[in-house]
Amino acid sequence: MVRLLSPLKKATTVLCDESRPTVSLIVPLKHMIEQSMAQCDEDSSTIAQMKRAILKDFTDRYQGEQNKFLQESTALDPRFRSLHQLNDSQREDVFDRLKLKATQMQNQILSA
């Protein structure tokens, strides 16, 4: 049980230790928790059931535009800009969206 809850404690500690926690922490911490909740052969049925419940709760969080915003925020944070938790296609999509937004902002400034 302690090993199961350890990643949740770690995520809580990281957020509490930050003097100014930012949204850029959400994607890496969510990924860390999801990875730690992967099923293992050595899990008891109780632990496996708890992992499934935690994963189900996390899977439904931050979808669609919210998830895109969080990924972009994470990419802009120098600590996490490699987006190692995403595959190559997803990573490229995030950076393409950021480039598009930067171009749009530049065009707005130039036309003002």
N, C-alpha and C positions, 0 to 999 in steps of 0.2 A: 504494500500500500504506500509506503514511504517513497519507494522508487517511482511509483506511478505519479504521485503528486509533486515530486521534485521539480519537474519542468515548470509546473504552474507556480511553484514557490519562486523559482529563478526568475520567471517573467515578472512576477509581482515585485520582487526585490529590485530588478533592473529599473522598473518604472518608479519605484519609491526612492531609489538612490539618485536618480536624475534630479538635478535642481530645477530643470525645466524640461520635463518629458515632451517629446514631439511626436507628431503622427508618423514620422519616418521610422519609429521603432515598431509600429504595429505589424507590418508585413514580416520582418525578420523574426519577431517573437511568435507570431501566429504560425509561421513555418516551423520553427523549432518545436512548438507544442505539437503540431500535427505530426511531425516526424517521430517524436517520442511516443506518440499514441498508436504507432503502427503495431499490428498484431505480431506476437511472438509465439513460437511453439511452446515455450516454457510458461506462458501466462495461464493462470488458473482461470476457470470459467468466470469467476467474479471479477477478476482483473480485466479479462477480455471484454466483459459486458460493460465495465466502467469506461474502458478505452473507447468502445463504440459510442457510448453516450456522450463522452467529451468531444469526440470527433464530429458527431452529428450536430452538436451545439456549435462548434467552430465552423463547420462547413457552411452553415446558413448565414454566417456573419460576413459583412463586407463584400457584397456582390455588385456586379454591374459598375455603375459610375463611381460608387464609393470605392470599390476595389481599384479602379483605374487611378483615382485621385491618390490613394494610399501608395500604389506602386510608383507613381510619379514623384510623390514626396520622398519616398525611400531612395529613388534614383538620384535625387538632388542632394541628398545627405552624403557628404564625402565618406562617412564611415561605411555606408552600405551601397554605394553607387554601382558596384559590380552586379548587384541583383542575382547573386549566386543561387537563390532559391527558385528562380525562373528558368525555363528552358530557353534556348537561343531565340526561337521565334517570339516568345512572349517578351523577352528582353528587348529585342529589336523593335517590337511594337511600342513598348514604353518609350524608348528613345525617339522613335518617329513621332509619337504624340507630343513629346516635349519640344522637338524641333519645330513642329507645326505651330505650337502655341507661342514659341519664341518669335517665329516669323510673323505671326499675326500681331503680337504685341509691338514688334518693331514697325510694322506697317501702320498701326494705329498711331504710334508716336510720330512717324514721318508725315502722316496726313493731317496731323493736328496743327 
